[in-house]
Amino acid sequence: MSLNTTTSSSSIQSGESNTFGAVAVPSENFLHQSASVNNPLVNGTGSGQANHAVSFNVATSTGGVTIDLTALTGDGLDGKSRDFSNGGSGGAIKDILIENTDPTNTITISQPASNGWTGFSGAATGFSYPIEPGGHIHLYSPVSGKAVGSTNKQFVLTSSAGTPNARISAVGIAA
């Protein structure tokens, strides 16, 4: 299987209207789009390239659910398992989007006591980021990616209550 060209896009578009004293100031708008965010990843294993993708839903819990980037069973777009350590041969995540699809509960991303993935913060422990209901976190590293290895591979998704779903999509160098 070869990866089709994959494009990661992010933008913020907003506007405001304002009144200055008794005089209305015209509405102003802006669109922020960084060209680097809109560059595609093409098939391969070098800079600007990736060779596999996954996208799946996971039910979280208040006890936490561990995501192991070396053992994403049956989650590849072709139905096959994915190992983003590339079978121990130097894999990486180039693009990952984690979305909290629950309308009520927060999902917090953190690292376990051992084998924590350093992709979010550069450290194996200490990262903790709450994703509010309907929110997401997006990491895009198209050149080298964020390494995945046998001791650098896991993160935990913990819900504030109930079992809210998270949607995870990842692209990178994988076996």
C-alpha positions as CSV (number, residue, x, y, z in Angstrom):
1,M,0.0,0.0,0.0
2,S,1.2,3.5,-0.7
3,L,-0.1,6.6,1.0
4,N,-2.1,9.0,-1.2
5,T,-1.1,12.7,-0.9
6,T,-2.4,13.9,2.5
7,T,-3.0,17.5,3.3
8,S,-3.3,19.0,6.8
9,S,-5.1,22.3,6.8
10,S,-5.6,24.7,9.7
11,S,-6.9,28.2,9.6
12,I,-8.5,30.8,11.8
13,Q,-11.0,33.2,10.2
14,S,-12.6,35.9,12.3
15,G,-13.9,39.4,12.4
16,E,-15.0,42.2,14.7
17,S,-17.1,45.3,14.5
18,N,-16.3,48.2,16.8
19,T,-17.6,51.6,17.8
20,F,-15.2,54.4,18.6
21,G,-17.0,57.1,20.5
22,A,-20.1,57.9,18.5
23,V,-18.5,56.9,15.3
24,A,-18.9,53.3,14.0
25,V,-15.6,51.9,12.8
26,P,-15.9,49.5,9.8
27,S,-15.9,45.8,10.5
28,E,-12.5,44.3,10.2
29,N,-11.8,40.6,9.3
30,F,-8.7,38.5,9.1
31,L,-7.7,35.1,7.8
32,H,-4.7,33.4,9.3
33,Q,-3.3,30.6,7.2
34,S,0.3,29.5,7.3
35,A,1.6,28.1,4.1
36,S,3.6,25.4,6.0
37,V,0.3,24.1,7.5
38,N,-1.1,23.5,4.0
39,N,1.8,21.6,2.5
40,P,0.9,18.0,1.6
41,L,2.7,14.9,2.8
42,V,3.4,12.7,-0.2
43,N,4.2,9.0,-0.1
44,G,7.6,8.1,1.1
45,T,9.7,8.2,4.3
46,G,11.7,11.5,4.0
47,S,11.1,15.2,4.6
48,G,7.5,16.1,3.6
49,Q,6.6,12.4,3.3
50,A,4.7,9.7,5.1
51,N,3.8,6.2,4.2
52,H,0.8,5.2,6.5
53,A,-2.3,6.7,8.1
54,V,-4.8,5.7,10.7
55,S,-8.1,7.1,11.8
56,F,-10.2,5.7,14.6
57,N,-12.6,6.4,17.5
58,V,-11.7,5.4,21.1
59,A,-14.0,5.4,24.1
60,T,-12.2,7.0,27.0
61,S,-12.8,6.5,30.7
62,T,-12.1,8.2,34.1
63,G,-9.4,5.5,34.6
64,G,-7.7,6.4,31.4
65,V,-7.2,4.6,28.1
66,T,-3.6,4.1,26.9
67,I,-2.9,4.6,23.2
68,D,0.3,2.8,22.0
69,L,1.6,4.2,18.8
70,T,3.5,0.9,18.1
71,A,0.4,-1.3,18.3
72,L,-2.7,0.4,16.7
73,T,-4.4,-2.9,15.9
74,G,-6.7,-3.0,12.9
75,D,-6.9,0.8,12.6
76,G,-5.1,1.4,9.3
77,L,-7.1,2.8,6.4
78,D,-6.5,-0.6,4.8
79,G,-7.7,-2.5,7.9
80,K,-4.2,-3.5,8.9
81,S,-2.4,-2.8,12.2
82,R,0.1,0.1,12.4
83,D,3.4,0.4,14.2
84,F,4.6,4.0,14.0
85,S,8.1,2.9,15.3
86,N,8.3,1.4,11.8
87,G,9.0,-2.0,13.3
88,G,11.8,-0.5,15.4
89,S,13.5,0.9,12.3
90,G,12.9,4.6,13.0
91,G,9.3,5.6,12.6
92,A,7.6,8.9,13.4
93,I,4.3,10.7,13.6
94,K,4.2,13.5,11.1
95,D,0.6,14.7,11.7
96,I,-1.8,13.8,14.5
97,L,-5.2,15.2,15.3
98,I,-7.0,14.2,18.5
99,E,-10.6,15.5,18.8
100,N,-12.9,15.3,21.8
101,T,-16.3,14.5,20.1
102,D,-18.2,14.6,23.4
103,P,-20.5,17.7,23.9
104,T,-20.2,17.6,27.7
105,N,-17.0,16.0,29.2
106,T,-13.3,17.0,29.0
107,I,-10.7,14.5,27.8
108,T,-7.1,15.0,29.1
109,I,-4.1,13.8,27.2
110,S,-1.2,12.8,29.5
111,Q,1.8,10.5,29.5
112,P,2.1,7.2,31.5
113,A,4.8,6.7,34.1
114,S,6.9,4.7,31.6
115,N,7.1,4.7,27.8
116,G,5.5,8.1,27.5
117,W,5.6,9.5,23.9
118,T,7.7,12.7,23.8
119,G,6.0,14.0,20.7
120,F,3.8,16.5,22.5
121,S,6.4,18.2,24.7
122,G,9.8,16.7,24.2
123,A,9.7,15.1,27.6
124,A,8.6,11.5,28.5
125,T,6.5,12.6,31.5
126,G,4.8,15.7,32.8
127,F,2.6,16.6,29.7
128,S,-1.1,17.1,30.5
129,Y,-3.5,18.9,28.2
130,P,-7.3,19.0,28.7
131,I,-9.3,19.0,25.5
132,E,-12.6,20.7,26.2
133,P,-15.9,19.3,24.8
134,G,-15.8,19.7,21.0
135,G,-12.1,20.8,21.1
136,H,-9.0,19.3,19.6
137,I,-5.2,19.2,19.7
138,H,-3.3,19.1,16.4
139,L,0.4,18.4,16.0
140,Y,2.0,18.8,12.5
141,S,5.7,18.0,12.0
142,P,6.3,17.4,8.3
143,V,10.1,17.4,8.1
144,S,11.4,14.9,10.6
145,G,8.2,14.0,12.5
146,K,8.0,13.2,16.2
147,A,9.9,9.9,16.8
148,V,8.2,6.8,18.1
149,G,10.2,3.9,19.6
150,S,10.0,1.0,22.0
151,T,10.2,3.3,25.1
152,N,8.8,6.4,23.4
153,K,5.3,5.3,22.3
154,Q,2.3,5.9,24.6
155,F,-0.1,8.6,25.8
156,V,-3.2,8.3,27.9
157,L,-6.7,9.8,27.3
158,T,-8.7,10.3,30.5
159,S,-12.2,11.6,30.7
160,S,-13.6,14.0,33.3
161,A,-16.7,11.8,33.6
162,G,-18.4,9.0,31.7
163,T,-17.0,7.4,28.6
164,P,-16.7,10.2,26.0
165,N,-15.3,9.4,22.5
166,A,-12.1,10.8,21.1
167,R,-11.4,10.7,17.3
168,I,-7.7,10.1,16.5
169,S,-6.2,10.6,13.0
170,A,-2.5,10.1,12.5
171,V,-0.1,10.1,9.5
172,G,3.6,9.1,9.6
173,I,6.3,6.6,9.0
174,A,5.0,3.2,10.0
175,A,5.2,-0.6,9.4
